Amino acid sequence: MATKKKKAPAKGDMHFVDIEPQPQIVEAPDDMAITLAQDPVFRKFEIAKRIAHTLSQSTLVPPDYQGDPNNCFVAINMGAEVGLEPFQAIQSIAVINGRPCLYGDGLIAVVRASDLCMWITEGYDEETQTATCATHRKGDPQAIVRTFSMDDAKKAQLLNKQGPWKNYPLRMLQMRARAWCLRDAYPDLLKGLRVVEEVQDYEPEGVITEYELPSAPAQVKVPTEALPENQAEGGDPDPNEMTLAKVERAMHDSKTLEALLKAANDAKELPEMDQKTARVTYAKVRKAILDRYEREGVAQSERV
């Protein structure tokens, strides 16, 4: 059977051909040919995550970062904001009261690495017991000078604190003067980071430093049927019976941890609900006693 030839379309006629659609590949210009894996921001993010995970597995990093890749990641990125390399950031940034802070050595390193810093000088006046830090920022008409003295430390009740203030007071005066000076002169370089040696002396937010004994609750008349048998019949309450009021009173009267522990041991005889109340009172009074020990400079071995 002869094959019928298709008639060629006349000139000017519309001609439709069924063809299978083919995907079109559009080549982007060179300046747009950047995949996600090649994006510098994305690459930095991924690299920081890998470094953070590796560092968190090491025992050579500070305890706050061991086993916590998320904290490592934040420290690395905050360090990058102020010009610190990852390993330097981990060693120079600490978490104090839930906030990332720079150690005093890292603080001065960040500032000196900037072209904005013309010079920094520090000194100590033995006669006035005052530490001084001065710096001149490029473009400023004059230098910025800040001081911190022994009198300032006494007013802030820092000299009796256990730790660096007790063992190395001159060093701590230097760190305070440095923190005030460089934070005032270079806030844009520090990106909101505070200084470890300063923030560690602040009381954590929400911590009760003084505990006042609450007023005695109002007397409530209890129905006779709810009283113990000896009281329902008009008898006196058992003087040996342990009550929540007795336990809390003993806790409030405690001047030492030893006395507080004795009162807490008596609470074991209370009903479960009263024990929960006693635990709250115990925690508050214990904190008040420890704060008093700190203010009075009581040594750890004598805290009984």
C-alpha positions in Angstrom: 0.0 0.0 0.0 1.4 3.3 -1.0 2.2 5.8 1.7 0.3 9.0 1.3 2.6 11.9 1.4 1.7 14.8 3.6 1.0 17.9 1.9 3.5 20.7 2.7 1.8 23.7 4.3 1.2 26.5 2.0 3.1 29.6 2.6 1.3 31.7 5.1 -0.7 28.7 6.6 -0.5 27.9 10.3 1.2 24.6 11.0 0.8 22.8 14.4 3.2 20.0 15.3 2.7 17.8 18.4 6.1 17.7 20.2 7.1 16.6 23.6 8.0 19.6 25.8 11.7 19.7 26.7 13.0 21.2 29.9 14.8 24.5 29.2 18.2 25.1 30.9 18.8 28.7 31.5 22.3 29.6 32.3 22.6 32.3 34.9 25.1 35.0 34.6 28.5 34.4 36.2 27.7 36.8 39.1 24.5 34.8 39.9 25.9 31.3 39.5 26.2 30.7 43.2 24.6 27.6 44.7 23.7 27.4 48.4 26.7 25.3 49.2 28.9 28.0 47.7 27.2 30.9 49.5 29.8 32.4 51.9 27.3 33.0 54.7 26.0 29.5 54.5 29.5 28.1 54.3 30.6 30.0 57.4 27.5 28.8 59.2 28.1 25.2 58.4 31.8 25.4 59.2 31.0 27.0 62.6 28.6 24.2 63.3 31.2 21.5 62.6 33.9 23.3 64.7 31.4 23.8 67.5 30.5 20.1 67.5 34.2 19.0 67.5 35.2 21.4 70.3 32.3 20.4 72.5 33.6 16.9 72.5 37.0 18.0 73.8 38.1 18.3 77.5 40.5 21.1 76.6 37.7 23.6 76.3 36.1 25.3 79.4 33.5 23.2 81.3 30.6 25.5 80.2 31.3 24.3 76.6 32.0 20.6 77.1 29.2 18.5 75.7 27.3 21.6 74.6 27.8 22.3 70.8 25.1 25.0 70.9 27.0 27.1 73.4 30.2 26.5 71.4 28.4 27.7 68.2 27.2 30.9 69.8 30.6 31.6 71.4 32.3 31.1 68.0 29.9 33.4 66.2 30.0 36.1 68.9 33.8 35.9 68.8 33.7 36.3 65.0 31.7 39.5 65.5 34.5 41.0 67.5 37.3 39.6 65.4 38.3 36.5 67.4 39.2 33.2 65.8 37.1 30.1 66.9 39.7 28.7 69.4 40.4 32.2 70.8 36.7 32.8 71.2 36.1 29.6 73.1 38.9 30.5 75.5 38.0 34.3 75.8 34.2 34.1 76.1 32.6 32.7 79.2 28.9 32.3 80.2 28.3 34.4 83.4 24.7 34.5 84.9 23.4 33.3 81.5 25.2 36.0 79.5 28.2 35.6 77.2 31.1 37.8 78.5 34.7 38.5 77.5 37.6 38.0 79.9 39.6 41.1 80.6 42.5 39.7 78.6 40.3 39.1 75.6 38.7 42.5 75.9 42.0 44.4 75.6 43.1 42.1 72.7 39.9 42.9 70.7 40.4 46.6 71.2 44.1 46.7 70.5 43.5 44.8 67.2 41.3 47.6 65.9 42.6 50.6 63.9 40.3 52.7 66.1 42.6 52.3 69.1 45.5 54.7 69.1 46.8 53.6 72.5 45.9 52.1 75.9 47.7 52.7 79.2 47.0 51.3 82.7 48.4 52.1 86.1 48.0 51.8 89.8 48.5 54.6 92.4 49.6 52.9 95.7 49.0 56.1 97.7 45.3 56.3 96.8 44.9 52.6 96.1 43.4 53.4 92.7 43.7 51.5 89.4 43.5 53.6 86.2 42.9 52.8 82.5 43.1 55.3 79.7 42.7 55.0 76.0 42.5 57.4 73.0 40.1 56.5 70.2 41.0 57.6 66.7 38.9 60.6 65.8 38.0 61.6 69.4 39.3 65.0 70.7 40.7 63.6 73.9 41.4 60.3 75.8 38.9 58.5 78.0 40.1 57.8 81.5 38.4 55.5 84.1 39.4 54.6 87.6 38.4 52.0 90.2 39.7 52.3 93.8 39.7 50.3 97.0 37.1 52.6 98.3 34.9 51.8 95.3 35.4 48.1 96.0 34.4 48.6 99.7 31.3 50.5 98.8 30.3 47.6 96.4 31.1 45.1 99.2 33.5 43.3 97.0 36.6 42.9 99.3 35.0 40.2 101.5 33.9 38.1 98.6 35.6 34.7 98.5 37.8 34.2 95.4 39.8 36.7 93.3 38.8 39.8 95.3 40.1 38.1 98.5 43.3 36.7 96.9 44.2 39.2 94.1 42.5 42.5 94.9 44.9 44.7 92.8 44.3 42.6 89.8 40.6 42.9 90.2 40.8 46.7 90.5 42.7 46.7 87.2 40.1 44.6 85.5 37.3 46.9 86.7 39.0 50.1 85.5 39.8 48.4 82.2 36.2 47.2 81.7 34.7 50.7 82.4 37.2 52.4 80.2 37.1 50.2 77.1 33.4 49.6 77.2 32.8 53.4 77.3 35.3 54.1 74.5 34.6 51.2 72.1 30.9 50.0 72.4 30.7 49.4 68.7 33.7 47.0 68.7 32.5 45.0 71.7 29.0 44.4 70.2 27.3 44.4 73.6 29.6 41.9 75.3 30.2 42.6 79.0 33.4 41.7 81.0 33.7 38.5 83.0 35.5 40.1 86.0 32.7 42.7 86.3 29.6 40.6 85.6 30.6 37.7 87.9 30.2 40.1 90.9 26.6 40.9 90.0 23.8 39.0 91.8 22.0 36.7 89.4 18.5 38.0 88.5 15.7 36.6 90.6 18.0 35.4 93.4 16.8 36.3 96.9 19.8 37.8 98.8 17.9 38.7 102.0 15.1 36.6 103.5 12.6 38.2 105.8 10.5 36.1 108.2 6.9 36.4 107.1 4.3 37.6 109.6 2.5 34.9 111.5 -0.6 33.7 109.8 -4.0 34.8 111.3 -5.6 32.3 113.7 -8.3 30.3 112.0 -11.0 28.7 114.0 -11.1 25.0 113.1 -14.3 22.9 113.5 -14.2 20.6 116.5 -14.6 17.5 114.4 -11.4 18.3 112.5 -9.3 18.5 115.7 -7.2 15.7 117.1 -9.1 13.6 119.7 -7.3 15.1 122.7 -8.1 18.7 121.5 -11.7 17.9 120.5 -12.4 16.9 124.1 -11.0 20.2 125.4 -7.5 18.8 126.1 -4.2 20.6 125.3 -2.3 19.9 122.1 0.5 17.4 122.3 3.7 19.4 123.1 5.9 16.8 121.4 3.9 16.8 118.1 5.9 18.2 115.2 4.1 20.8 113.2 4.9 22.9 110.2 4.8 26.1 112.3 7.5 24.6 114.7 9.7 23.5 111.8 9.5 26.9 110.0 10.1 28.8 113.2 13.2 26.7 113.9 14.5 27.3 110.4 14.0 31.1 110.6 15.8 31.1 114.0 18.8 29.2 112.5 22.0 31.2 112.4 24.2 28.4 111.0 23.8 25.7 108.4 24.1 23.0 111.1 21.1 24.4 113.0 19.2 24.7 109.7 19.9 21.0 108.9 18.6 20.0 112.3 15.3 21.8 111.6 15.1 20.3 108.2 15.6 16.8 109.7 12.6 17.4 112.0 10.5 18.2 108.9 10.6 14.5 107.9 7.9 13.9 110.5 5.5 16.2 108.7 2.8 15.2 106.2 3.9 15.3 102.6 2.1 18.6 101.8 3.8 20.3 104.8 7.1 18.9 103.8 6.9 20.6 100.4 6.3 23.9 102.2 9.2 23.3 104.5 11.5 22.6 101.5 10.7 26.0 100.1 11.5 27.7 103.4 14.7 25.7 103.8 16.0 26.8 100.4 15.3 30.5 101.2 16.9 30.4 104.7 19.9 28.5 103.4 20.5 31.1 100.7 20.3 33.9 103.3 22.8 32.1 105.6 25.2 31.6 102.7 24.9 35.2 101.6 25.7 36.3 105.2 28.8 34.0 105.2 29.9 35.7 101.9 29.5 39.2 103.3 31.3 38.4 106.6 34.1 36.5 104.7 33.6 33.2 106.5 36.0 30.6 105.2 34.5 27.4 103.6 36.0 25.2 106.3 34.1 27.3 109.0 30.7 27.3 107.3 28.9 24.9 109.6 
